[in-house]
Amino acid sequence: MKISPLNIKRQEFSKTIRGYDTVEVEAFLSKLADEFENLQRENDTLTKELENAKEKLSEYKRIEKNLQDTLLKAQESSSKSIESTKRQSSLMVKEAEVKASQILEKAREDANEIRTAVIHLRDERDLIVSKLKSIIHSQAQLVELKLSSGEEALDAEKFSFTNKKKLDVNVDDIVNKLL
């Protein structure tokens, strides 16, 4: 049987001749009932607070689990993102190396083409210079022949002669002036 404050207040004892003083016993029982009532209220309040705390704890545990799940997903996502970024940067570096290699190879080919063109142009220049020297030399000989045969009457002061019979022509000087 559960004892309540009301049970304590209503409790009656049998009366004997030499028993306790009923006023004192009733006063004590009244104090005891009041104290018991206060303890019972405090117990009810603490029980409700405990239930609220358990509910809050349960809610906090649920939130903690959600946070842990979210944190785990974020870590996995960041790991995947980092891996993806590393792969992409590696690919970009490889592509850049390939492009750089292609650019270098193209530059080498262009340089070789330019060298070949320069050599070819030098050869052509040398050939043209040789032809010019040959033409100038042959023209100088023709002029000399005409002068020596007397076909044309030229003023002797217009030409510089080292030898009256031979015209002094410096072919290299003429070619250098043309270049």
C-alpha positions in Angstrom: 0.0 0.0 0.0 1.2 3.4 -1.0 1.2 6.0 1.8 -0.1 9.4 0.9 0.0 12.6 3.1 -3.8 12.2 3.5 -3.4 8.7 4.8 -0.9 10.0 7.4 -3.3 12.7 8.5 -6.3 10.4 8.8 -4.4 7.6 10.5 -6.1 6.8 13.9 -4.6 4.9 16.7 -6.3 2.9 19.4 -6.4 4.6 22.8 -4.8 3.1 25.8 -4.4 4.3 29.3 -0.8 4.7 29.2 -0.3 5.7 25.6 1.2 8.7 23.9 -0.3 12.1 24.1 -2.8 12.3 21.3 -2.2 16.0 20.6 1.5 15.5 20.3 1.0 12.4 18.0 -1.4 14.3 15.8 0.8 17.4 15.6 3.7 15.1 14.7 1.7 13.3 12.1 0.5 16.6 10.7 4.1 17.8 10.4 5.1 14.4 8.9 2.2 14.6 6.4 3.2 18.1 5.4 6.8 17.1 5.0 5.8 14.0 3.1 3.6 16.1 0.8 6.5 18.5 0.1 8.8 15.6 -0.7 6.2 14.0 -2.9 5.8 17.4 -4.8 9.5 17.7 -5.1 9.8 14.2 -6.3 7.1 14.8 -8.9 8.8 18.0 -10.1 12.2 16.2 -10.3 10.6 13.3 -12.1 9.1 15.7 -14.7 12.5 17.5 -15.0 14.2 14.2 -15.5 11.7 13.2 -18.2 12.3 16.6 -19.9 16.1 16.2 -19.6 15.8 12.7 -21.1 13.7 14.1 -24.0 16.3 16.9 -24.5 19.1 14.3 -24.3 17.4 12.2 -26.8 17.0 15.2 -29.1 20.6 16.2 -28.6 21.7 12.7 -29.4 19.7 12.8 -32.6 21.2 16.2 -33.5 24.7 14.9 -32.7 24.1 11.9 -34.9 22.9 14.2 -37.7 25.9 16.4 -37.2 28.2 13.4 -37.3 26.6 12.1 -40.4 26.8 15.5 -42.0 30.5 15.9 -41.0 31.3 12.4 -42.4 29.5 13.3 -45.7 31.4 16.6 -45.8 34.7 14.9 -45.2 34.0 12.3 -47.9 32.9 15.1 -50.2 36.0 17.1 -49.5 38.2 14.0 -50.0 36.5 13.3 -53.3 36.8 17.0 -54.3 40.5 17.0 -53.4 41.1 13.8 -55.4 39.2 15.2 -58.3 41.1 18.4 -58.2 44.4 16.5 -58.0 43.4 14.5 -61.0 42.3 17.5 -63.0 45.5 19.4 -62.1 47.6 16.4 -63.1 45.8 16.2 -66.4 46.3 20.0 -66.9 50.0 19.6 -66.2 50.3 16.7 -68.7 48.3 18.7 -71.3 50.6 21.7 -70.7 53.7 19.5 -71.1 52.3 18.0 -74.3 51.5 21.5 -75.7 54.9 22.8 -74.6 56.6 19.9 -76.3 54.5 20.5 -79.5 55.4 24.2 -79.4 59.1 23.4 -78.9 59.0 20.9 -81.8 57.2 23.4 -84.0 59.8 26.1 -83.1 62.6 23.7 -83.9 61.0 22.9 -87.2 60.5 26.6 -88.0 64.1 27.3 -87.0 65.3 24.6 -89.3 63.2 25.9 -92.1 64.6 29.4 -91.5 68.2 28.1 -91.4 67.5 26.2 -94.7 66.0 29.3 -96.2 68.9 31.4 -95.1 71.4 28.9 -96.5 69.4 28.8 -99.8 69.2 32.6 -100.0 73.0 32.9 -99.3 73.6 30.3 -102.1 71.3 32.3 -104.4 73.1 35.6 -103.4 76.5 34.0 -104.1 75.2 32.7 -107.5 73.8 36.2 -108.4 77.0 37.9 -107.2 79.0 35.4 -109.4 76.8 36.1 -112.4 77.0 39.9 -111.8 80.8 39.6 -111.6 80.8 37.6 -114.7 78.5 40.1 -116.5 80.5 43.1 -115.3 83.8 41.4 -116.3 82.5 40.5 -119.8 81.1 44.0 -120.2 84.4 45.5 -119.1 86.1 43.3 -121.7 83.7 44.4 -124.4 84.3 48.0 -123.5 88.0 47.4 -123.6 87.7 45.7 -127.0 85.7 48.6 -128.4 88.2 51.1 -127.0 91.1 49.2 -128.4 89.6 48.7 -131.8 88.7 52.3 -132.0 85.1 51.7 -133.1 83.8 54.4 -130.8 85.4 57.6 -130.2 85.3 58.3 -126.6 86.7 61.1 -124.6 89.7 59.7 -122.8 89.1 62.0 -119.8 85.9 60.2 -119.0 87.6 57.0 -118.2 90.5 56.2 -115.8 93.2 54.1 -117.5 96.0 52.4 -115.7 97.2 51.3 -119.0 96.1 53.2 -122.1 95.2 49.9 -123.7 93.3 48.4 -120.7 90.3 49.8 -118.7 90.7 49.5 -114.9 87.5 47.9 -113.6 87.2 46.7 -110.0 84.5 44.1 -110.1 84.3 43.5 -106.4 83.9 47.2 -105.7 80.9 47.4 -108.1 79.2 44.3 -106.6 79.7 45.7 -103.0 78.1 49.0 -104.1 75.1 47.0 -105.5 74.6 45.0 -102.3 
